Amino acid sequence: MSFPIVISNPPDASRDAVRTTCPYCGVGCGVLATPRTDGPPDIAGDERHPANAGRLCVKGSALGETVGLDGRLLHPKLRDPGSGELRDVSWSDALETVAGGFRRIIDRHGPDAVALYVSGQLLTEDYYAANKLMKGYVGSANIDTNSRLCMSSSVAGHKRAFGEDLVPVCYEDLELADLVVLVGSNTAWCHPILFQRIVRIKETRPEMKVVVIDPRYTATCEMADLHLPLKAGTDVRLFNGLLSFLAEHDTTDAGFVEAHTTGYAQALDAASTDAVNGFDLAQCAKACKVDRHDLHEFYRLFARTERVVTVYSQGVNQSTSGTDKVNSIINCHLLTGRIGKPGMGPFSFTGQPNAMGGREVGGLANTLAAHLELDNPRHRELVQTFWGSPAIAERPGLKAVELFEAIEAGRIKAVWIMGTNPVVSLPDGDQAKRALARCELVVSSDIVESTDTNAFAHVLLPALGWGEKDGTVTNSERRISRQRAFLPAPGEARADWRIICDVAQRMGYAGFDFSAPHEIFDEHARLSAYSNDAGSSGKTTDSDGKTGNEHIEGDVQRVFNLGGLVALGRERYDALQPIQWPVLAANGSEQCGTARLFGDRRYAHADGKARFVATPPRAPVHAPDGEYPLTLNTGRVRDQWHTMTRTGKSERLAGHVTEAFVDLHPQDALSCGVREGELARVSSRWGTMVARVQHGGGISRGSVFVPIHWNDQVASDARVGAVVNPEVDPVSGEPEFKHTPVRVDRFDVAWHGFSLSRHAPVLDGMTYWTRVHGTHFVRYELAGRKPLTDHNGWAQALFGIDDPHADWLEYEDRTAGVYRAVHLVDERIESCVFVSARPELPLPSRTWLAGLFGKGRLDDEDRAGLLVGQPIGKGVDTGPTVCSCFGVGRNTICTAIREQGLKTAAEITACLKAGGNCGSCVPELKKLLVDTELERLSTA
């Protein structure tokens, strides 16, 4: 199906609103941003954007709270080699340092001695310029991206099966399907807008089925008809079993397989290797550790349902067998011919806003721009000819993990990091620290000055952030959308593409004289159509009438083609509306996007056929043992993003999960000697971290889960990347974030507590701390191994108070080991600290105390409550945040359930609004309904 491209003037729905795109996950939601002179911008969903039709998740809704300039990198900086201190310099000096350093190292050691490490946070135009610089001018493919860590297994799987990195389906297929299978994807939390599309269609069409395949019971499972809690790492066995089951029960499209695919016999043979006499369902269920009857029900559902969409995400990709997992899923769709038609197909949900755009322009170390291949001489010739460049990389570069290994080994002597924080996000994170510490030249383009990675940078370059930069991104369904600037550039910050071009020109390279992002997009579009027989041929003309290089002998056909977007010019580029590629030039003036691929049953391999790929099961490289008996799984929480440099600024986002945690089964906790609510150390052969123990109820025995977001800027020792093993998929190079052998031990402390203050406390000598951002305060969770003997002196030192006349309220119970202190200034709370030596004694409500910081003057009830350690007055303590969209706490919800007799999540929404926006808290609302009913029955 094709749709005409719509290029229109800005909307009149809101006079001053700017249409842009959310910078978080790969859903690619449209955003209406309205700047304000007296505060942060107003944010709303764009009803005209097809990805979200006006809806935003809580992270998107809170974007206006994250664009402040606190912590921003606003000026170029150089690190003094003697003192190690950073100092402001001019752009000219900074650029000359970068260009001169790279040029000197290239001249001395060759082009492979330098590298770029980029990010899915870059816009396509930034990505294009960086790729062109490295591969076409420096002549090295040592440019890789943090997208390597989340979706490169999908890229590899697509290329093996389809001949090109092609996502065949679109979001509409989720609503047309009769069965949606969610594999390794906590969609409710990680892609909530798409999850809510599935929920809404299931409510109107209850016969639609949803199956969740995930080792954990997550929020996504709440709406599933069936949950298969498979053993971590056994996805290939499960889908090989499905392939065998379909073949055994003759649920195949034999005509499609014969005419349009190759490799079926080999794939089926590999899938059946576990069976002695044909497929053995019981054996497969045992290997995957799932109930035999549940597995059979899933296989039957898949077999008898024509319209099936199989969604997969990081639980599939982030594995040493991630590419095989992807192909084992695709194999099942090929065998049944369920691809290229509405409501069916395999669907990769990407994690970053422009992971797809980076793939289009060759942001990965093993690809070229425009879906061309580095290891193909014909493709290299085509790109070099188009660029007119002096060189072209002749072999694939180093992928992310091996790139940082090469830095530590001294083979790479200069690295330029753009928009990412590898010290936190890479596996074996301490290795990344060692690598950067010994690197001759580390350059970082960033919007934040203080990150774990920037601590090692010799040069810091201030980049534009969301709301300030201008360009395009491509979402999970191949839809290109515009990110538009609506805020002024702060300080001396510049667009990433401009910084790249400035460095390139100073290195003596032509071909980087772009003056605006629309010119880069135009070159990107022309390259996609260049010598592509599905698009234009011969000469191509850009938006300014310049003629590109001559068409060279022999077309190189690829599906990726933006020929219909060539020569837009500035005005039409600025007004470009969301459109899915390929976008082909039509015979007339109309230009069309493409909703789904393979409707003609032709694939990108030379023979036009798709490939079955044999996927024999392989065990993870590292298995649990006596020393490290548990399996670590990592992932995201609902309201945070990556390393929290953006979401960490929002108080309402921070209120949902306030510190790093390790979720494990209660029996495993007993075996490890740890208790819920206490601190524990998580250790592997590669590193350690400390987190709070919790029993979320969704973890099977033998597994633990730790979120990825916390880092050394917000916690004392919570980087889970330091623990993760560095093994990678041999095909894609994607790391194994879901299967690291670990142990969990007690982390003994003499006391624990927390503080809230209007300024940062003095943390010298603190054993454990984690920081939470508030609107009027900063909150720290604290713990120490040394017993506190002088509470008053310690507390005043914590807040830097040396005034003997300070208004200081305090309470101490030496027997119980309880201490409370509050510092008041002009009857307003300035800071407070609460300490307990006994973990079983509850500390006061953080939510209640946070509310006191918003008051200009404390009343008598507030003072009394501070001394007794609890609020005085009904309804004062709303409890921990459940619905971040509307700021509704647990206590408020539970009280409404009890007092108003609420029975459903919809009734809670009608009463309190909770769950009425993005819906990602609805599973928690349902759990509170159950918990409250159980509490009533137990006290009846």
N, C-alpha and C positions, 0 to 999 in steps of 0.2 A: 504494500500500500504506500502511496506517495501523497504528500501534502504540499500545496504551494507555499513558498516562502513568503512571509509577510514582513514587509519593511515599512514601518509607519512612524509617525511623529510620536513624541513622548505622550503618555496618557493624560487625560484630563480628570481622572478619578481623584487625584490629589494634586493641587496646583503646583506644589513645590516638591513633590515626591520624585525620587530618582529610581528607575527600575534597574535592579542589579541582581546578583546571584549570591546565595549563602556560601561562606567559605569553609564549611565543615565537611560533612560526609559526601559521598558520591551521588546522593539523590539529586543534588543540583537544584534546590528549591529557589524559586523566584522571590525576591524581596523588594518591598517598597520602603525606601529610606527617605525620611524627611528631615533635613538638617534644621537645627534650632540654634538660635544665637544665645539662648539662656540656659542651655543644658545639652545633654546627649541627644542624638537624633531619635526620632520616633521610628519604630520598626514595625512593619506589618507584612503579612504574606501577600504575594502578587497573585490576584485571582485569575489573571490572564496567563500565568505561566503553567504550561501543561504538566510539569513535574509535580506540582503541589496544589494547584488551583486555590491558592490563598492560604493554605495551612502552613504553619511552621511548628517545629518541635521546640522544646523549651530552650535549647541552645541557640537556635535561630532567633527566637523571640527576645532573648537577652542580649543580642548583638550590640544594642545601643549602650549597654552597661560596660562594654569591653573596649571601647575606642578611645578611652582617656589616655593621656600622654605620660602617666606615671610609669616609670621604668623604661620609657622608650629610649632607643638609641637615636639621637637627634643630630649628631655631628660625626664626621669621620674621625677615627682615633687610631693612633699608633702606640704600641707598647714599648716603653723605654727598655732597651736591652739590659741596662744596669739595674735600675730599681724595680723593673717589672710593672711599673705604673702605666696606666693609659693616659694619653694626653690628646687634646683636640688638635687637629691639623686641618689644613685646607683640603678641599677635594683634589686639587691639583697634586699636592704632595702624596695623598693617599693613593691616587690612581697611578702615579709614577712609581710608587713603591711596589704596587701589585704588578704592574706591567713590566717594570725593570726586573723584579725578582723572578717572574715567570720566564722572561726572555733569557736572563742569565742562566737559569737552571736548564732550559731547553738547549741553549747553545753548548753548554758544558756536558750535559748528560743525555740529551735526546728528548724527543717529545713525550715518551712514556714515563718520564720522571716527574710529570705534573699531572694533576687530576682535578676534576670538578665533582662535587657531590651535591646534588640538587634535590628538589622537593616537589611533591604534588600540591604544595601551596603556591607554587609559581603559576603564573598565567601562561597560556600556550605561547604567546609572543615572547615571553621571557625564556621559556624552555627552548624555543626555536633558535633564538640568538645564541644561547649557551651551547647547544648541540652543533650549530654551524661553526662556532669558534673552535671548539675542540676537535671535531672530526674533519672539518674541511680546511682549517687553517693551521692549527697546531699540528694536526695530522695524527692524533692519538684518539682512541676510543675510550680512554679512561675518564668517562663521564657516566656516573650512575646516579640513581635517585633513591630517596627513601621509599618510593613506591615499590622498589625491589622487595621491601620487607612485607608487603601486604598483598600484591596481586600479580607478581611476575609468574607464579605457577599457572594462573589463568591465561596469561599471554602465551606461555609455552604450550599449554594444552590446546588452546585455540589454533595455534599455528600447526601443531601436529595433526589435528583433526581436520581443519578447514583450509590449511595452506596460508592463512593470514590471521592476524589477531582480530577476530571478528566476533562481536556479541550479536547473536542472531535475533534477539527478542526485544520487546519494549515494555514499558510499564503497563500499558493497556492489557497485555497478555496475562498479567496477574489477576485481572478482573474477569477475563474471558475463560480462564482455566476452570476445570472441574476438580482438579487436584493440584494443590501447591505443596511441594516438598521443600522444606527449609533445612539445609544441611550445614552444620557448623556455622550458624548465623543466629545470633541473638537479635533478630530484626527489630523486636519491640524497643530495644534500647539503642541499637547502633544505626538503624535506618527507620526511625519511628513513623515518618510520613508514609513510606511504602507499607509498613506494617498496618497502619490504620486504613489504608486502601483495601488491604486484604480483609481486615476486620469488617469494614462496612459492607463489602460485597458478600461476605459470609452471612452477615445479619439479614440481608435481603434475599439471599439464596442459600438457605441452610444445608441444602444437599451438597454444596461444595465442601470438599474435604481438605484438611490441612494436616500434614504429618511433619513433625519436628524430629530431626536426627541430630543428637547432641549429647556428649557425655554428661553435661550439666542439665538440671532442670532449671531453666531460666524463665524470665517473664514472658518470653515468646511461647512457652509451652502452655500457658494459661488458656489460650484459645484453640489449642490443637485438639484434633480428634484422636491423635495417636502420637505418643512420644517414645522414641527408641533411644534409650540411654546407652549407646554403644560404647564399648571399651575404646579409650583414646587410641588413635592410630589405626583402627580397623575399618576405615571407610572403604578402602579398596576391596576388602573381603566382602563387605556388605553389598556393594554395587556389582562386583563380580557375581555374587550369588543371585542378584536380581537379573543379570544378563543370562545366567544359566537357567534360571526359573522361566524367563520369557521364552527362551529357546525350547526348553523341555515341554512347555505348555503351548507351543506353536502360536505365541502371541507376538508375531513379527509381521513386518511389511516386506515380504520376500521380494516383491517386485522392485521396491525402492532399494533394498540392499543390493540386489543383483545389478541394477542399472546405474546406481549413483554412489556406490561405496566400494572400497577394497579393504582387505585385511580382516574380514569377519571371522574366518576359520581360525586364524591365529589368536585373535582376541578371545574367542570362545574357548579355545584350548587352554589358554592361560587362566581363564576364569574358572575352569573346571579342574584345575590341578589338585585341589584339596579333596576332591571326591574320588572314592575308589570305584564305584559303579555309577557314574553319572552324578547329577547334582544331589547333594545331601543337605537338606534344610536344617536338620538338627545339628549337624557339624558346623554349619555356617553360624547358626545362632550361638552355639557354644563359643566359637572363636571370637565373636563380636560381643559376647556377654549380654545378649538381649533375650527376652522371652521368645521362645520358639513360636508361640501362637501369634504374638505381636508382629514378629518378623514375617510370618506367613500372611497376616492381614495386610501389611504394607505391600508385599509382593503382589497380592491379589488386587489391591486397590490400583496399583500402577498398571497391572496387566489389563484390567477391564475398563480403565479410564483413558479415553483418547486424548483429551485436552489436559496435558500435564505440563506444568512448569516446575523445573527443579532449580531452586535458588541456592547458591552456595556462596560462602564468604570466607573469613579468615580461618575458621576451623578446618576448612579444606586446604586453603592455599598455604598456610604457614606450617609446613611439614616437610620433612626430608623425602616424603613421597607425594608432595603436593601436586605435582604435574600428573602423576599417575591417578591420583584421586579425581582430578578434573576430567581426565580422559575416561575413567571408568564410568563417570556420570554421563558424559557425552555418548559413550558406546551404547548405553541403554536407550537414548533418544534416537540414535541412528538405527538401531535394530528395529524399532517400532515405527520409524518414519515420522516421529513426532518432532519435527523441526521445520522451520520455514513457513509455518501456518499459524493462524491466530490461536492464541491460548495454549501454546506448547513450545517447549524448547528448554535448553540449559541456560541459566542466567547468573552471571557473576555480578554480585553487588560490590562495587569498589568502595574503599574506605576513605579516600581523599577527594576534595572537590575537583581536582584536575588530574587525577591519575590517568584518565583516558587521554586527555590532551597531551600529556607527556609521552604516552605511547605513540600518538600520531606523529610527533616530530622527532622520534628516535632518542628519547631521553634515557633509555636503558643502554647499558654498555655494549650490548650485543645486537643492537638494531641501528638502522639508518633512518633518516627522516622519511616521511611519506610511506611508511610500511615497507620500506626496502631493506634488504639484508646486507649486513657487513661482510659476510663470508661469500657473497656472490660478486665476482668481478664485474659482471654486467651492471649490477645495481650500483656498485661503487662508481663506475664510469659515468652512469647517468647522473648521479648526484653531483659529482665533481664538475661535469660539463655544465650542468644547470647553474651551479654556484660560480663557475669560473674560478675555482679556488686553487691555490698553489699546491695543495696536498689533499689526500683523502686517507683516512685511517684504513689500514689494510687487514686488520684482524680485530676481533672483538676485544673490548677492554676488560678491565677487572670489575667484577660485580662487587656489591657493597662490602660484604664481609671480607673477601680476599683483598679488596682495595685497602682497607684499614690494616690488614696484615702486611701488605706491601709497604705501607707507610712506616709501620713499626720496624720492618726489616731494612728500611733505608732505601728501597728501590724507588719509591715515590718521595720526592723531596719538597714538593709544594702542593698544597691542596686548598681549593677555594670552596667553601661550604655555603650554600644558599638556602635560607629559609627552613632549616631543619636543625635538630639537636641530637646528633648521633651518639654522644656520650650517654644519653638517656635511652634512646630508642634502639640502638644496636644490641644484639646479643653479646654476651661476654663484654659488658660495657667497660670494665676496667682495662681491657685490652685497648679499647678506643682511646681511653685516657693515656695509656702508655704511648700509643702511636702518635697522638698529637703532641705530647710532651717532647718527643724527640724529632719532630718534623721541622725542617729548616724554615719553612714559610707556611703559616696557617692564616688564611684570609676568611673572614665570615661576613656575609651580607645578611643582615637581620633587622628586625624591628625592635628587638629587646636587647638592652645592653648586657644584663647579667643572666647568663645561662650556663649550664654545666659545660657546654662546648666552648662558649666565648671566653671562658677562663683561660683557654689555651691559645687564643687567637693573637697573632702579632698585628693584624690590621682588622679593624671593624668598620664596615661600610653601612651607613644607615639607609635602609630600604623603605619603600612605601608599604603600608599595610592595607588591609581590607577597608574599603571606604575611601581610600586615597588613590588606589591604582586603577588602571584602565586596561581592559583587554577581554579575552575570551577564556572560557573553561568548557570542558566537555564532561557530561555526567555518565552514569552507568549505562544508559540506553542510547549512547552515541549522540546525545543532544548538545549542540553547541549553544552556549548562552553568553551574554555579555556581563562582565563585571564592570560597573561604571563608577567613576569617582563622584563622591558627593561631599567630601571633606577636603580642605586644603592640605597641601603637603606640609607636614610639620618640620620645623627646624630646617635642616639641609638635606632631608631624606629625598632619595631619587628612586625612580622606577628601576626594577632589576634589569630590564632590557637595555635601558640607557647606560647603567653602570657597566654591563657587559660590553656594549658597543664602545664606550669610552676607553676601556682597557684594551680592547681589540685594536682600536685605532692607534693607541700609544705603542702597541707592539708592532706597528707597521703594516697591519692588515687592511686591505681594501674590502669593500663589500659590507661594511657596517655603518653606512651613512644614513641610517633610518632616522627620521625626525619625529615619528609618531607611531603608535602601535598599529594603526590601520595599514601602514606600509609593510610592516612585518607580516601581518595576517595575509596580505595580498601575495607576498612572496611564498608564504606557506601554502596558500591555495593553488598558486600556479605550479609549484613543485608537485603537488598531489596529482595534478592533471597532466604534467609534463611527460610525454612519451607513454601515456597511459591510454590504451586504445579504447577504454571505456569513456574517455573524456576528450579533451582537446588534443590536437597534434600540430606539428609544425611550430610556428612561432607563437609565443604567448605574450600578451600585453598586460602590463600592470595598470593600476588605477590612475597613474599619471601619464599614461601613454608610452611608457618606456617598453622597448621590445626585449624579451628575454632571449636566452640562447637558442640556437637552432635545434629543432627536433633531430635526434640522432637515430641512426639505423636501428630498426627493430624495437617495437613497443614492448614495454614491460607492464603487463596488465596487473592491476590490483584493484580491489573493491574500494579501498579508501580513496575518495576522490571529491575534491571541493571545487571542481571546475565551474559549478554554477555560482560560486561566490567570488570568482575572480573579478577584479576591477570594480569593487564596490565604491571605492573612494571614501573620503572621510565621512560625508553626510550619511550615506547609506550604511556604512559600518557602524556609525554611532547609533543608528536607529534599528540595527539588526535585531530581529526577533528570534526566539529559540527555534532551532531547526536541527534535525537529525541527519547525519551523513550516512551514506554518500549523497552529495548534492550535485546532480549532473546538470550541465548546460542543456536547456531544452531547445527545441527547434525555433520556438518563438521567444518572447521576452520573459515568459514565466519560468521560474526556477523552482525545483521540487526537492524536498527532503525525502527520506526513506524511513518508514517506521520499523520494518523488520526485514531481515535478509533471508536469502536462500529460497524465496518463493518459487524461483525457476529451477530449483534443485541442482544448480550449478555451484561449485565450490572453487576456491582459489588455487587449488593444486593444478598443475599443468594439464592433467587429463580431465579436469572438471569434477572429479569425484572426491567425496569425503573419505577420510581414513578412520577405520577402526584401529585402535592402538592396543596392543597386548599389554596388560597391566598385572603381571604376577605379583601377589602380595609380598611386601617386604616389611620386616620388623623395624621399628625405630632404631637408630644407630646406638643410642644409649638406653639401656633398660634399668629399671629399679633393681637394687640389690640390698644386701644387709646393711650397708653403710648409708645408702640413700634410698629408702624403701618406698617413697611416695613419688607420684608423677605430678609435676607442676604444669598447670595450664595458665596462660595469661590472656588478658583482654581488657575491654573498656568497661567503665561504669556509665550510667545513664546520662549524667549531666556534665561530664568533663570531656575534654578533647586533648589528645596527644599529651604534651608535657605542660599543659595548663597555663601557658604564657598568655592566652586570651581568656579562656573560660574561668581561670583562677581569679580574675578581677571582679567577677560577679558574685555578690553575696548570696543571691538566691540559688545560683548553680552550686556554690560551695556548700549549701545547707543540706544537700541530700546525702552525700557521702563525704565526711569531713577529714578522714585520714586513711592511709593505706591499710589494707586488711589482708589476712590470709584466711580464706574460707576452707574449712575441712570438716569431714564427718565427725560427729561426736565420739565415735569409737576410736578413730585415728587420733583425735585430740587426747583421749585417755591414755592411749599407748605412748604418745609423745610427752605426756606429763604437762600438757598445757590446758588452760581453761578459757572459756569464752570471756571476752572483755579484757583479758590480760595481754601482755606483749609476748611475742615469740620471735625467735630468729629462724629465718628460712635460709638453708645453706645448700650449695651444690659444689661440684668440683671446681667451679669457675668463680664463685663469689658468694656473698651473703647480703641479707637485708633484714630489717626489723619491721614488723607490722602487728596490728591488733588482731587477735583471734576472734573469729566469728563462725557461727553455724547458720549458714543461710538456708539450709534445708535442701539444696539442689545438688550436693556433691556426693558421689558414690565413694565407697571405701577405697582407699589407695590413691585418691586424687586430691589435689589442693588447687585453689584458684587465687591469683593475686592480680590486682589491676595494674595497668602500665603507666599511669599518669604521674606518679609522684617522683620527685627528683631532689637534688641537693639544694635547690633554691627554696623549697617549701617543706623539707623534712630532713632530719638528721641522717637517716640511713634507710631510705625506702625505694632506691632504684632497683626494680626487679630485673632490669636488663643486665645488671651485674651477675645475676644468678643464672640466667638463661644460657643454655649451651650453644656453641657457635656452629653446629652442624647445619648443612644446607642441602636442599634438593639438588641432586647432581645435574639435572636438566635446567631448572629455572634459577638456581642460586638463591632461592628464598629460604630464610632460616626457619628452624624448628622451634617456634614459640609455644607450642602446645604440648611438648613432651620432654621435660627435663627431669631427671631423677634428683630428688631433694630429700632433705630431712628437716623436721621442725622441732626445735628445742625451746625450753623455757628461756625467757630473757628476764632474769631476776632484777627487780628494782626495789628500793627501800620505801619509795613513796611515788604516788602519781597524782596529777592534778591538771589544772588549766588556768590560763590567765586571759583576760581581755583588757586592752588598753588602747588609748588613742595614739600611742607611739610604740615603736618596736621595743620590746624588753631586752635586757642584757642577758644573753644566753651562755655566757662563759661557764664552762664546766658542766653544762647540762648533758645528761646521758642520752636522753631522748626528747625530741621535740618535733612537732609538725605545725605548720602555719595555715590558718584559714582566714580568708579575706572577708571583712565586713564593711558595711557602708560607713560607719562612724568609728570603727575600731579594727584592730587586728587581734585575732585569737590564736593562742598557742596551746596545744595539748602538750603536757610536760611529764617527765618522769626522771628520777635520779637514783643512783645506786648508793650514794652517800647519805646516811640519815641526816635529817635537818634538826639541829639542836637549838639554833636561835632563829625561830620562824620570823620574828619581826625584822631582825637585821637582814635576813635573806630576802624577804619580800621587798623591803625598801631598796636594797641593792638591785633587785630584779628590775625595778622601775626607775632606778637612778634617782632616788629621793634622798636628799640629805638635809631637808628642812625640818628642824625639831618641832616647828609649829604647824606642820602639815595636818590637814583635816583627815585623820586616819582612823577608820573603824576597823576593829579586829576582834576575832573570837578564837580561842584556842582550847581544845580538849586534849591534854597530853595523854590521858589514858587511852582514848580511842585513836589518837594520832591524827586528829582533825584540826585544820587551821583555815580560817577565812579572814581576808583583809581587803579593805576597800579604801581607795584614795579619792577624796572629793575635792573639787576646786570650784568655789562659788556655787555650792549646793548641786553641782553637776558631777556625775561619776566620771573620773579620769582614768582609773584603772582598778582592777580587782584580781585577786588570785584565790584559788580554793585548792586545798591539798588534803589528801588522805593517805595514811600509812597502810590502810587495810583495803584491798581491792573490793571486798564485798560491800563496803559502805558506799552508797551512791553519792555522787557529787551533784551539785545543783544543776538545774536545767540551763544549758547554754542558750537556748532560744529565749527564755525569760530574761536572762542577763543582757543578751544582745538588744532586746527591746528597751532596756533602761538607758542604753547609750544614745538612744534617739530622743530622750527627754532633756529639755533645757534645765529642769530643776527636779530633784527627787522629793517626793512627799514622805510623810511619816511612815506610811505603809511600806514604801520602797525601802526605807532605812531599816525598818524592823525585819523585813524579808531578807535583806542582805546579811543581817546578823544571825538569823536562824537558818539561813541557807536554803530557803524556798519561798516562792511567791505567796503573798497574802492577798486573797481575793479570787473569786471564781473566774475562770476563763483567762487568767493572766498568762499562763504558760500554754502556748499552742502546741508545744512538743516538736520533735524533729520534723523537718520538712518532708512531706510526701509528694505533694503537687507543687513543683517549682514554678509552673506557669502562673499560678494564682497565689502562691505563697501560703498554702494550707498545710497545717501541721497535723501530726498523728493524733494529738490529744483532742484537737478540734473535731476531727473526723470521728473518733471513737465516741466522743460525747454526743455528737449528732446521731450516730447510729443507735446509741442506747436510749436517748431521750425522745427521739422522733420515730423510733422503730423502723429505720431504713433497712431494706432487704436486698437491694441491688446496687451495683456501681452506678447505674443510671440515676437512681434516686439520690445517691450522694452528690452526683454532678448537679442535679436539679436544685439541691439544697445549698451546696457550698461552692459550686463551680468546679471543684476538683475533678480532674480527668476530662474537662470539657474543651481543652485546646488540642494538644498533640496526642493525648491519650496514653502516653508512655507510662503513666502512673496507675492506669486502670488495673493491671494485675495486682499491684499493691493494695488498691482499694478492695479488691475481691478478697485478698488475704486478711485484711482488717475486719471485713464482715464475718469471716469464719472465726478469727481469733476472738472477736467480741462476743459472738454467739457461744463459743466454748467457755468463755469466762462467765457468761450468764448462767449456763447450765451447771458449771462447777460450783456456783454460789447459791443456786436455787434450793 
